[in-house]
Every structure is written in C-alpha cells, then in structure tokens.
Amino acid sequence: MRKLYQTSWHGIPFESFAKLSTSHLPDSSFYAAFYENFHRKYRGFDGLDQSWVSLKRQTAGLIIDNPKIKKGDRILSIGCGLGLIEMALLQEGFLKLEITEVSEAPLRWIMPLVPAENVHIGFFPDCISHNDKYGLILLASVEYFLDDVEFSSLLRSVHERLLPGGMCMFISWSFDTLRLPKRLVMRCNDLVRHVMDKAGVRGRGQFWGYIRRPEEFHLAMGAAGFRNLRDGTLNTNTRWDTYWIEATKNG
C-alpha cells in the first residue's frame, strides 16, 4: 500500500476551494465544498468527461454480465457517489438495488430514481438495519481512503451483511499491478516528489488515499472470511484502468 495524491477532480482544482494537506485525508467539509462547486459547474452527465462516463457504464457490465448475479437479487452499493454504475443497473432491471452514501451531496442525480426506503445516508454498516442481508454488496472506488485497519473492518462488516453464498465485489481505480522493477522506480519517483514538496518546489497535492496491489486485496478478503476469489482487469477503452475482485460468503 502506498499513498495517493491528487490536485483536482472532474476538472475542479482543489486549491480553488480548500487548503490542501499532504498528511490528512479530505474531511466532510472538503467534500461538501467540492460538491457545491461540482453542481455549480455541471447540470448533468452530458457535461462530464464522456470517457469517464463510458468507463462507469462499462464497469456496470461486470455485474450485468455476471451469471452469478440475478436481477432479483437484493443488492447494496456502498458509497454510491454520483451513481452512474447504479443507474446502469436500474436500467437493466436490477430493481432491488439499495445505495449508501455519507451525505446526500453527491446523490442529486440518482436519488429521484431510487425509492426513499432504499437510500441509506450515513456510514456503513450503521446506516442500514441490523437485519438486512444482501445477495451482492458492491464497493466501487471506496477502499482507497481506508487504511489497512479500516479496510479490514469494512470487509468483516460486509461479510456479516451478506446472505450465505452472497457475493462481495470491489471495483478499484486505485490499484498497482506494476512488477517489481517498475514498482521500485515508482517508489523512487514518490520519494523525489516528497522531497520537492518539502522544499516548496512542487506540491504533491491533496493526500487522497491509498493504492493497493492485487495481492493485498486477496490477503485482506481471505482474512475476512471470503472464499472463491476471482479478479481481473477490465479493458474499458478509456485512459483509466479498472481492477475488479469478487468473492463469496460460504453458505
């Protein structure tokens, strides 16, 4: 696991609304300010980078085309965000879809499409009923801001909320598949950026989260009790690589 830094998102420079930190993750006020700027800039998906929109829709195919997942399954999407993947699922008839998000700010475009009782605001698992169990729990780009302890805790909570035989699926855009020589070069580059940042020559940007290797996903999911792990990368024909990993809860 190594740290990830970012200076903008969806064409919105972070420096335009916040003081950046290279040591602390963004807090709730950061995200509130970001989405205020986001919704001022964009009125719908048509204005967004269309390769990013395409990425999300193609990624939804990992669920739509998965023979183990049925349209009648009860599905929970943790950290729904803007909801492009979830909209694609709804359009394909996955109508037992429920979503969680820590605030309503990013959900403006998807909330009208989801029954109110299927929208859970707050942190998982506290935001859903203790009795609720699911056939699939989807986590798309939510692991990057969790350290290893928090990641392990999340996985245990997901495992507890699945039905026997239920599936957990992670979709990540913050992963590292570099072989050792290139990984060492990347580490050196990270060190150079750190030195330049400390010297005031060039800022690294906002500490955004963590990048993990596939084997780190495997170890953490196995430790949480998941079995039958499968993973791969998705060729989305965009500039973003996509890593996915799925595993089941034994019956």
Secondary structure, DSSP 4 states (H G I P E B T S, - for coil): -EEEEESEETTEEGGGTS---SSS---HHHHHHHHHHHHHH-SSGGGS-HHHHHHHHHHHHHHHT-TT--TTS-EEEES-TT-HHHHHHHHTT--SEEEEESSSGGGTTTGGGS-GGGEEESSTTTTS-TT--EEEEEEES-GGG--HHHHHHHHHHHHHTEEEEEEEEEEESSB----HHHHHHHHHHHHHHHHHHHTTSS---EEEEEEB-HHHHHHHHHHTT-EEEEEEEE--SSSS-EEEEEEE---
